Amino acid sequence: MPKIRQYAQRDARTDFRKAIEHARTDAEIRNTKVLAEEVGIPYTSFWRLLQEPEKMTLGQLRKLLKTIPLPAAAILAFVGYERKEVKSYE
């Protein structure tokens, strides 16, 4: 089903979560609890941040990116860039 502009924020949030899960498995981190420990954020806070990643601070995002590499396209789409702008980073 094609993505429409009306749901852009929701879709970006979902894509960002999927990118985190994909990067976590690529980094051979077995579950989200272990990832939270490696990032240095309590698990309950980290779980809440995964549900609402727009509440993640820049410091928390920086810690996450040091632990697992995320594709630039996923980060840019989450921050608010449009799909056609992000395509050049894919």
HUCOR-V786785 format. One record per pair of residues at least 4 apart in sequence whose ideal C-beta (glycine too) atoms are under 8 Angstrom apart, sorted by the first residue. I is the first residue (numbers start at 1). J is the second residue. D is the distance in Angstrom with one decimal. If there is no record, write none. Layout:
BEGIN
[[I & J & D] [I & J & D]]
END
This chain:
BEGIN
[[3 & 7 & 6.7] [3 & 8 & 7.2] [3 & 11 & 5.1] [3 & 83 & 7.5] [4 & 8 & 7.7] [7 & 11 & 5.3] [8 & 12 & 6.1] [8 & 82 & 7.8] [9 & 13 & 6.5] [10 & 14 & 6.5] [11 & 15 & 6.1] [12 & 16 & 6.2] [12 & 77 & 4.9] [12 & 78 & 4.8] [12 & 80 & 7.7] [13 & 17 & 6.6] [13 & 52 & 7.8] [13 & 53 & 6.0] [13 & 54 & 7.0] [13 & 78 & 7.0] [14 & 18 & 6.4] [15 & 19 & 6.3] [15 & 74 & 6.0] [15 & 77 & 6.0] [15 & 78 & 7.2] [16 & 20 & 6.6] [16 & 53 & 5.4] [16 & 74 & 5.6] [16 & 75 & 7.6] [16 & 77 & 7.4] [16 & 78 & 4.2] [17 & 21 & 6.5] [17 & 50 & 5.9] [17 & 53 & 6.9] [18 & 22 & 6.1] [19 & 23 & 6.1] [19 & 70 & 5.3] [19 & 71 & 6.1] [19 & 74 & 3.7] [20 & 24 & 6.1] [20 & 50 & 6.8] [20 & 64 & 7.4] [20 & 68 & 7.1] [20 & 70 & 6.8] [21 & 25 & 6.6] [22 & 26 & 6.4] [23 & 27 & 6.1] [23 & 68 & 4.2] [23 & 69 & 6.2] [23 & 70 & 5.3] [23 & 71 & 7.9] [24 & 29 & 4.8] [24 & 32 & 7.2] [24 & 35 & 5.4] [24 & 68 & 5.8] [25 & 29 & 7.5] [26 & 68 & 7.7] [27 & 67 & 7.5] [27 & 68 & 4.8] [27 & 69 & 7.8] [29 & 34 & 5.2] [29 & 35 & 5.0] [29 & 38 & 6.7] [29 & 67 & 8.0] [29 & 68 & 7.1] [30 & 34 & 5.7] [31 & 35 & 7.2] [32 & 36 & 6.3] [32 & 43 & 7.5] [32 & 46 & 7.0] [32 & 47 & 6.8] [32 & 50 & 7.1] [33 & 37 & 6.7] [33 & 43 & 5.1] [34 & 38 & 6.4] [35 & 39 & 6.2] [35 & 46 & 7.3] [35 & 67 & 6.9] [35 & 68 & 7.1] [36 & 41 & 5.4] [36 & 42 & 6.9] [36 & 43 & 4.4] [36 & 45 & 7.9] [36 & 46 & 3.7] [36 & 47 & 7.4] [37 & 43 & 7.4] [38 & 67 & 5.0] [39 & 46 & 6.7] [39 & 60 & 7.5] [39 & 63 & 4.8] [39 & 64 & 5.4] [39 & 67 & 5.1] [40 & 63 & 5.9] [41 & 45 & 5.3] [41 & 46 & 4.4] [41 & 49 & 7.2] [41 & 60 & 6.2] [41 & 63 & 7.1] [42 & 46 & 6.7] [43 & 47 & 6.1] [44 & 48 & 6.6] [45 & 49 & 6.3] [46 & 50 & 6.6] [47 & 51 & 6.8] [48 & 52 & 6.6] [48 & 55 & 7.7] [49 & 53 & 6.0] [49 & 55 & 6.3] [49 & 56 & 4.9] [49 & 60 & 6.6] [53 & 78 & 6.7] [54 & 78 & 8.0] [56 & 60 & 4.8] [56 & 61 & 5.2] [56 & 64 & 7.6] [57 & 61 & 7.0] [58 & 62 & 6.2] [59 & 63 & 6.6] [60 & 64 & 6.4] [61 & 65 & 6.3] [62 & 66 & 6.5] [63 & 67 & 6.6] [64 & 68 & 6.7] [64 & 70 & 7.6] [65 & 69 & 7.0] [65 & 70 & 6.1] [65 & 75 & 7.9] [70 & 74 & 5.4] [70 & 75 & 5.7] [71 & 75 & 7.4] [71 & 89 & 7.7] [71 & 90 & 7.5] [72 & 76 & 6.0] [72 & 89 & 4.4] [73 & 77 & 6.2] [73 & 86 & 4.9] [73 & 87 & 7.8] [73 & 89 & 4.6] [73 & 90 & 4.6] [74 & 78 & 6.3] [75 & 79 & 6.3] [76 & 81 & 4.3] [76 & 85 & 7.2] [76 & 86 & 4.9] [76 & 89 & 6.0] [77 & 81 & 6.0] [77 & 83 & 7.1] [77 & 86 & 5.0] [81 & 85 & 4.4] [81 & 86 & 5.1] [82 & 86 & 7.0] [83 & 87 & 6.5] [86 & 90 & 6.7]]
END
